[in-house]
Amino acid sequence: MSGPEIRVFPTLEELSREAAARFAERAREQRSGRAFFAAALSGGSTPHRLYEFLADPAWDIPWERVHLFQVDERCVPPDHPESNYRMIREALLDRAPIPLENFHRLPADLPDPEEAAACYAEELARVLQPKEGEFPRLDLLLLGMGADGHTASLFPSTPALEERRLWVRPNFVPRLGACRVTLTFPVLNSAREVILLVSGGEKADSLRRVLEGSRLVEHYPVQRVQPASGRVSWFLDAAAAQLLTTSLERE
Ligand code: 6PG
């Protein structure tokens, strides 16, 4: 199997524009055989600019045929400053002609996070309709990476890392003293395509360990992102990529 695509951009601005171009191209071509394109969006700060770019009509994204899910959510109300939904709404949903029913919010604000996870799994099943016994297959997954090597809300040494059956589950993160609800690795690794967006010098050291060090998935959960029949691309800015030693396509 060939390794991941690794692209390095001078700044987050260029990285975001190229990631938007890739998203738009995939949404327009839609090769899955389904009537719509299904993507899942991460939270955090890195994809904010990308989502703003996506709202630009120049990309000609057929939004009526695009369904958007969330990769993960913090257990806070949807208008809370830490809500991933709020960030996505402000950057993208309020600015692009996305039909309301095409955005599938992760209801992590429900009083019981287990119930929130179960509801979201039902929503994935309703829209994506995987075959019996299979995991839902997203066409594109936009992920981030924390300086501690987490992706989605799959943090080092937390119980959700070992999930093999459930599609969505709560994950208590002791370091944050907070609960999050997240897609699980079986769903991440069923995607057709994954783009990992990493920006900033504070992630340079862990990125080097993740991409060039040994496999230590308990420490660096992002190393587990290996879709069985999907493509993985890393979109990095120069600051994040500064310690990588392998020869890279720099743009
Ligand atoms: C979240 C995420 C998370 C994020 C990384 C990177 O809710 O925070 O979805 O996995 O992608 O923590 O976050 P930054 O982009 O803020 O560095």
Residues whose N, C-alpha, C, O or C-beta is under 5 A from the ligand:
A	BS01	6PG	S42 G43 G44 S45 T46 P47 D72 N84 L143 G144 M145 G146 T151 A152 S153
